[in-house]
Amino acid sequence: MKVSENLTLYIISDATGETAQKVALATLTQFPDISMKIKRFPYVLTENEVEEIFLEIKKPGLIIYTMVKENIKQKIVEKSKEASMISIDILEPIMNILTRLFKIQPNRESGIMHKLDENYYKMVEAVEFTVNHDDGAGFDDYINNADIILIGVSRTSKTPLSIYLAYQGYKVANIPFITSDKTIREQQLKSFEKLKDMSIVGLTVDPVLLQKIREERAARIGLKESSYYDLQEIRKELIYANNIYFKYNWPIVNVSRKAVEEVATEILKILRFI
């Protein structure tokens, strides 16, 4: 049997109020005989807004709030007393304990968790975009949606760099140079005209180092006697790539013997993202 069908749980927050609602719902699961409606008042930032909210609040009910500004909290307490209703601050007890434990004052910034959620979803979207635009895939979608485009010959760390940057929230596409096929090469050159004004970085590497990297990869996949790891051919590829970079005035980053994190930071600085 339900205790009451008329109780209302009022949630007041200076952000979305989702934190308070989750706590309330988790608690209510322990009281299956209590039925409460929930009414949420998000983004309450002024004392006047608190005044207006209490014109809507009716008994019987319970008020819980997540509020970091002291004057707004005091206003809620004041109006709750006037209405003879119980109000509970669900953040303050924990903040007080942490303040005493670490002897550090809280920032008291509203909506921090919501901001973290936004950053998380931005990162997920960036990673999904980057995976779908790896190694030249989805070219037609680059122009309007990519934050960064990386271009380079095979084995210049395009994919690892793209994924690393995606986890920083950047939508990254990467394009490999195709020099062995004349038709594809000409198609790429036409495509580059569409991209010339975007945030593009050309990747290069020491040819001897690249030869070693390609030889190791060729051995893993069972590739024998190939121009893929021929030093002379590698030098031609890199010269071709550098000529394209110079033609469009794209910045060049040398990835030789550098960690992914180091190169990624260099790219972001060059493009003035940091």
C-alpha positions in Angstrom: 0.0 0.0 0.0 1.4 3.4 -1.0 1.9 5.9 1.9 0.7 8.8 -0.2 -0.1 9.7 -3.8 0.1 13.5 -3.2 3.7 14.0 -2.0 5.9 16.1 -4.3 9.7 16.1 -4.3 10.9 19.5 -5.4 14.4 19.7 -6.8 16.1 23.1 -7.1 19.5 23.4 -8.8 21.8 26.0 -10.3 22.6 23.5 -13.0 20.5 20.7 -14.6 19.4 19.2 -11.3 20.2 15.7 -12.6 22.6 15.0 -9.8 19.9 15.7 -7.1 17.3 13.7 -9.0 19.5 10.6 -9.3 20.3 10.7 -5.6 16.6 11.1 -4.8 15.5 8.3 -7.1 18.2 6.0 -5.7 17.0 6.7 -2.2 13.3 6.3 -3.0 14.0 2.8 -4.3 14.6 1.9 -0.6 11.1 3.0 0.2 8.8 1.1 -2.2 5.6 2.2 -0.2 6.3 5.9 -0.7 5.0 7.5 -3.9 6.3 10.9 -4.8 6.0 13.1 -7.8 9.1 14.9 -8.8 9.2 18.5 -10.0 12.6 19.9 -11.0 13.7 23.6 -11.2 17.0 23.8 -13.1 19.4 26.7 -13.6 18.2 28.8 -10.7 20.7 31.6 -10.4 19.1 34.5 -8.6 17.2 35.1 -5.4 14.2 36.4 -7.4 14.0 33.0 -9.2 13.9 31.3 -5.8 11.0 33.6 -4.8 9.1 32.7 -7.9 9.7 29.0 -7.4 8.2 29.0 -3.9 5.0 30.4 -5.4 4.7 27.1 -7.2 5.7 24.8 -4.3 2.8 23.3 -2.4 2.6 21.1 0.6 2.9 18.2 1.3 6.3 17.9 -0.1 10.1 17.8 0.3 12.7 20.2 -1.1 16.2 19.1 -2.0 18.7 21.3 -3.7 22.2 21.4 -5.2 23.4 25.0 -5.0 26.9 26.4 -4.7 26.2 30.1 -4.2 25.8 30.9 -0.5 23.2 33.7 -1.0 20.9 31.4 -3.1 21.2 28.6 -0.6 20.3 30.9 2.3 17.2 32.1 0.3 16.0 28.6 -0.2 16.4 27.9 3.6 14.6 31.1 4.4 11.7 30.4 2.1 11.5 26.8 3.2 11.1 27.9 6.8 8.4 30.4 5.8 6.5 27.5 4.1 7.1 25.2 7.0 8.7 22.6 4.7 11.9 20.6 5.0 14.7 21.4 2.6 17.9 19.4 2.2 21.2 20.5 0.7 22.7 17.2 -0.6 26.1 18.6 -1.5 27.1 20.7 1.5 27.7 17.8 4.0 30.2 16.2 1.6 31.9 19.5 0.7 32.3 20.3 4.4 33.9 17.0 5.1 36.3 17.3 2.2 37.1 20.9 3.2 38.1 19.8 6.7 39.9 16.7 5.5 42.1 18.4 2.8 42.0 22.0 4.2 41.0 23.3 0.7 38.0 25.4 -0.1 35.7 24.2 -2.9 35.5 26.2 -6.2 31.7 26.6 -5.8 31.3 26.7 -9.6 27.8 25.7 -10.9 27.3 22.9 -13.4 30.8 21.4 -13.4 29.5 17.9 -13.8 27.3 18.9 -16.7 30.3 20.5 -18.3 32.2 17.2 -17.9 29.3 15.4 -19.5 29.5 17.8 -22.5 33.2 17.2 -22.8 32.7 13.5 -22.7 30.1 13.5 -25.4 32.2 15.8 -27.5 35.1 13.3 -27.2 32.9 10.4 -28.1 31.6 12.2 -31.2 35.2 13.1 -32.2 36.5 9.6 -31.8 33.6 8.2 -33.9 34.2 10.8 -36.6 37.9 10.1 -36.6 37.5 6.3 -36.9 35.1 6.8 -39.8 37.5 9.1 -41.6 40.7 7.1 -41.2 43.0 6.5 -44.2 41.2 8.6 -46.6 37.7 7.3 -45.9 34.6 9.6 -46.2 36.5 12.3 -48.1 33.4 14.3 -49.1 32.5 14.8 -45.4 35.9 16.5 -44.5 35.2 20.0 -45.7 32.4 20.9 -43.4 33.1 18.7 -40.4 36.8 18.0 -39.8 38.7 20.1 -37.2 42.1 18.8 -38.3 43.3 16.9 -41.4 46.6 15.0 -41.4 48.3 14.1 -44.6 51.4 12.0 -45.1 52.9 9.0 -46.8 52.3 5.5 -45.4 53.6 4.9 -41.8 54.0 8.5 -40.7 51.8 7.8 -37.6 48.6 9.3 -39.2 46.2 7.0 -37.5 47.7 7.0 -34.0 47.9 10.8 -34.0 44.3 11.1 -35.3 43.0 8.9 -32.5 45.0 10.6 -29.8 43.8 14.0 -31.0 40.2 12.7 -31.1 40.5 11.8 -27.4 41.2 15.5 -26.9 37.9 16.3 -28.6 39.1 17.1 -32.1 37.5 15.6 -35.2 40.4 14.4 -37.3 40.6 13.0 -40.8 43.8 11.6 -42.3 44.7 11.1 -45.9 47.5 8.9 -47.2 49.5 9.9 -50.3 49.0 7.5 -53.2 51.9 8.0 -55.5 52.1 4.6 -57.2 48.8 4.9 -59.2 48.8 7.9 -61.6 44.9 8.1 -61.8 44.5 8.1 -58.1 47.3 10.6 -57.7 45.6 13.0 -60.1 42.3 12.6 -58.3 44.0 13.4 -55.0 45.5 16.5 -56.4 42.1 17.7 -57.5 40.7 16.9 -54.1 43.4 18.9 -52.3 42.2 22.0 -54.0 39.0 21.7 -52.0 40.9 21.3 -48.7 43.6 24.0 -49.2 42.0 26.5 -46.7 41.4 24.0 -43.9 43.5 23.1 -40.8 45.9 20.7 -42.5 49.2 19.5 -41.3 51.6 17.6 -43.5 53.6 14.8 -41.8 57.1 13.8 -42.8 59.8 11.5 -41.4 63.4 10.6 -41.8 63.6 8.3 -44.9 66.0 5.8 -43.3 63.8 5.5 -40.3 60.8 5.1 -42.5 62.5 2.4 -44.4 63.1 0.4 -41.2 59.5 0.8 -40.1 58.2 -0.3 -43.5 60.6 -3.3 -43.6 59.3 -4.4 -40.2 55.7 -4.1 -41.3 56.4 -5.9 -44.6 58.0 -8.8 -42.7 54.9 -9.0 -40.4 52.5 -9.2 -43.4 54.7 -11.4 -45.5 55.5 -8.8 -48.2 58.7 -9.6 -50.1 60.8 -7.7 -52.6 58.6 -4.6 -52.7 59.3 -0.9 -53.6 57.2 -0.2 -50.5 60.4 -0.3 -48.4 62.9 0.6 -51.1 64.9 3.6 -49.8 65.1 5.3 -53.1 61.3 5.0 -53.6 60.7 6.3 -50.1 62.8 9.4 -50.8 60.8 10.0 -53.9 57.5 9.7 -51.9 58.7 12.1 -49.3 59.9 14.7 -51.9 56.5 14.4 -53.6 54.7 15.0 -50.3 56.9 17.9 -49.4 56.2 19.6 -52.7 52.5 19.3 -52.1 52.9 20.8 -48.6 54.9 23.7 -50.0 52.4 24.3 -52.8 49.5 24.8 -50.4 51.7 26.3 -47.7 50.6 23.6 -45.2 52.7 23.4 -42.1 55.0 20.3 -41.8 55.7 18.3 -38.7 58.5 15.8 -38.6 57.4 12.7 -36.6 60.9 11.1 -36.5 61.6 9.6 -33.0 58.9 11.5 -31.3 56.1 10.2 -29.1 52.6 10.6 -30.3 51.8 13.0 -27.4 54.7 15.2 -28.4 53.7 15.4 -32.1 50.0 16.0 -31.2 51.0 18.9 -29.0 53.1 20.3 -31.8 50.2 20.0 -34.2 47.8 21.8 -31.9 50.3 24.6 -31.3 50.9 25.1 -35.0 47.2 25.2 -35.7 46.7 27.5 -32.7 44.3 25.3 -31.0 46.4 25.7 -27.8 
